[in-house]
Amino acid sequence: MSNKLKELRDKKGITQKECSEDTGVSMRALTRYENGHQIGSPAIMRRLAAYFEVSMNYLAESNE
């Protein structure tokens, strides 16, 4: 999720703060997800997938 989330955010041209404000996911949580320290709950993953207009499976895929 970490690689995909950061890529999607960069592609959309938004900061973590903007993403946090738009989705209601805390900046602290977004940082943890992007750094690979934590995986979001299914509810948060659904929210982020909807926001970026991708599937939950896409978010969960690894780039490596």
MOVENCOR-V98095 format. One record per backbone hydrogen bond with DSSP energy under -0.5 kcal/mol. NH is the residue of the N-H (numbers start at 1). CO is the residue of the C=O. Records with the same first field share a line. If there is no record, write none. Layout:
NH: CO  CO
This chain:
5: 1
6: 2
7: 3
8: 4
9: 5
10: 6
11: 7
12: 8
13: 9  10
14: 9
19: 15
20: 16
21: 17
22: 18
23: 19
24: 20
30: 26
31: 27
32: 28
33: 29
34: 30
35: 31
36: 33
37: 32
38: 32
45: 41
46: 42
47: 43
48: 44
49: 45
50: 46
51: 47
52: 48
53: 49  50
54: 49
59: 55
60: 56
61: 57  58
